């Protein structure tokens, strides 16, 4: 897991072979987002606002699985 500078997101992890993004939120929730391209992950990783970018570009267009929280 990679810690990120965000008010809502604690850390992120990406598995390129299965195109899976795991996000741990500071409120304790953990989600896996499916079929996230490597380019989308790189954009998220370098975004000025991790939470805003996640909401606008990933939550709205990728299915997810809630793991906990």
C-alpha positions as CSV (number, residue, x, y, z in Angstrom):
1,X,0.0,0.0,0.0
2,X,1.2,3.5,-0.8
3,X,0.3,6.2,1.7
4,X,-1.1,9.3,0.0
5,X,-1.6,13.0,1.0
6,X,-5.3,13.3,1.1
7,X,-8.0,14.3,3.6
8,X,-10.2,11.3,2.7
9,X,-7.9,8.6,1.3
10,X,-5.2,6.9,3.5
11,X,-3.5,4.7,0.9
12,X,-3.8,3.1,-2.6
13,X,-2.4,0.0,-4.2
14,X,-2.5,-1.1,-7.8
15,X,-2.1,-4.5,-9.4
16,X,-1.5,-4.0,-13.1
17,X,-1.8,-7.6,-14.1
18,X,-5.4,-7.8,-13.0
19,X,-6.1,-4.0,-13.4
20,X,-7.3,-3.7,-9.8
21,X,-7.0,-0.6,-7.6
22,X,-7.4,-1.0,-3.9
23,X,-8.2,2.2,-1.9
24,X,-8.2,2.5,1.9
25,X,-10.1,5.4,3.2
26,X,-9.3,7.2,6.4
27,X,-12.8,6.3,7.8
28,X,-11.8,2.6,7.6
29,X,-13.5,1.6,4.4
30,X,-11.5,-0.4,1.9
31,X,-12.7,-0.8,-1.7
32,X,-11.4,-2.6,-4.8
33,X,-12.1,-0.9,-8.2
34,X,-12.0,-3.2,-11.2
35,X,-10.6,-2.9,-14.7
36,X,-8.6,0.3,-13.9
37,X,-6.0,0.9,-16.6
38,X,-2.4,1.6,-15.8
39,X,-2.8,5.1,-17.2
40,X,-5.8,5.9,-15.0
41,X,-3.8,4.7,-12.0
42,X,-0.9,6.9,-12.9
43,X,-3.2,9.9,-13.3
44,X,-4.7,9.2,-9.9
45,X,-1.3,8.8,-8.3
46,X,-0.1,12.1,-9.6
47,X,-3.4,14.0,-9.1
48,X,-3.4,17.2,-7.0
49,X,-6.5,16.0,-5.2
50,X,-6.5,12.2,-4.8
51,X,-10.0,12.0,-3.4
52,X,-11.4,14.4,-6.0
53,X,-9.8,12.5,-8.9
54,X,-11.0,9.2,-7.5
55,X,-14.5,10.5,-7.3
56,X,-14.6,12.1,-10.7
57,X,-12.6,9.5,-12.8
58,X,-12.8,6.1,-11.1
59,X,-15.9,5.8,-8.9
60,X,-18.1,7.0,-11.7
61,X,-16.9,4.6,-14.3
62,X,-15.6,1.4,-12.6
63,X,-17.4,-1.4,-10.7
64,X,-16.1,-2.0,-7.2
65,X,-16.1,-4.5,-4.3
66,X,-16.4,-3.2,-0.7
67,X,-13.9,-5.2,1.4
68,X,-14.5,-3.6,4.8
69,X,-15.9,-0.6,6.5
